[in-house]
Amino acid sequence: MSGHPADPPAAPSLHPAHTVRIPRPLPVERPSQLDLPEELRQLRSELPVAPLAFPDGPPGWLVTGYDHVRAALADPRLSSRRPHLNSHVRASLITSAEMAVLRPSDLLTSDPPEHTRLRRLVAGQFTTRRIHKLAPRIQTIVDNHLDTLAAAPGPVDLMAVVALPVPCLVISELLGVPFADRDQYQRLTTELLSLDRTRDQLLASKAELKNYLLHLIAARREQPSDDLLSGLLHAQAGDPKLTDDEIAALAQLILIAGHETTANVLGLAVLLLLRPPRLWEIVRRRPGLVDGVIEETLRYATVLQFGLLRVAREPLTIAGQPIQTGERVVLHLPAANRDPNRFTDPDCFVPDRPDAAKHLSFGHGPHHCIGDQLARTELHTLLTTMLRCFPALRLATADPGQIPTHTHRVVHGPAQLFVHVTA
């Protein structure tokens, strides 16, 4: 297929043999809160590697098929080193030099051997043994917050009372960030994940969070504890290459990913179980389905809603499409997780789907999410306990389609989720 534009077809079509290969912006408008843009489905079946127009700079490519996205996630020819994580969604408001000062490389924005070095330093904090040791504390945190939910009069926002504070408290304790500071870092997290900030607002938020974490690092150096920040400072003694700026960047990533994604997956899972047809009672009677519900929610309602950005380090070919050195490539996880070539009836939410765990929501390859087991443990504890404690839990609205979700944020999920805990 030629890479040069041709005359427009008589009828709209995305088939490679008939398509005008003009780069188009990333489809982001959802027909409903849990459905993907229709254009993504069409591209996945007819043009799996499509020319993509970026808000600034030259065009790149959008990859939507499961097999192609999975292979690309593990392909060393595609680099994660890029200064602007979301330049496929919004124009880059900050220069590369400014970004280098505000946020040096972390696990999201580095390649081997730098990525290998940083990942090795963090991996020891997320071992299966440590997560199992943390499980009783997670249960206590969940119980306390569900008591608050039960005591609330009238409809209560599940996101504000349970979904956000529980993972926030867990990651705060694991990382060594005072939970008392949660209003500040939750505000900063919201600002950094929003795609409608001005340049000055974004610079201010990034600087404030970095300074907050650097002050915390200095305090932990004086008074170490049994937490991840203290562990990284201990590692720094044997690795002079590990700077305070790098520790702050790692802490920022863990802090944001450790509570925002888990909170929104929980909100989406509850919404999916409570909306018609009501599946809450079915799963309550079959608690063995809980882990399947978690994996299916991760697949069906992928929270990283705009995909991951990569840059070609050298020429390569994806699905027959040549990619040149320096070109940007967006790997669209939500579209891949709804690929009918990988999942039967992918646009249906199936709690007992046997292969749901094959989703790509935690990535694949060297950048596979290092906190996936922690997230699964938290979600399992939350859902299992909620199903047991609140058999009559129901949505406060008669129309689930009116529940607001995040449309201008990197992480998808309910902005609010009001529920009644009793019949």
Buried (B, 14 or more C-beta within 10 A) or exposed (E): EEEEEEEEEEEEBBEBEBBEBEBBEBBBEBEEBBEBBEBBBBBBBBBBBBBBBBEEEEBBBBBBBBEBBBBBBEBEBBBBBBBBBBBBBBEBBBEEEBBEEBBBBBBBBBBEEBBEBBBEBBEEBBEEEBBEEBEEEBBEBBEEBBEEBEEBEEBBBBBEBBBBBBBBBBBBBBBBBEBEEBEBBBEBBBBBBBBEBEEEEBBBBBEBBBEBBBEBBEBBEEEBEEBBBBBBBEBBEEBEEBEBBBBBBBBBBBBBBBBBBBBBBBBBBBBBBBBEEEBBEBBBEEEEBBBBBBBBBBBBBBBBBBBBBBBBBEEBEBBEBEBEEEBBBBBBBBBBBBBEEBBEEBEEBBBEBEEBBBBBBBBBEBBEBBBBBBBBBBBBBBBBBBBEBBBEBBBBBEEBEEBEBBBEBBBBBBBEBBBBBEE
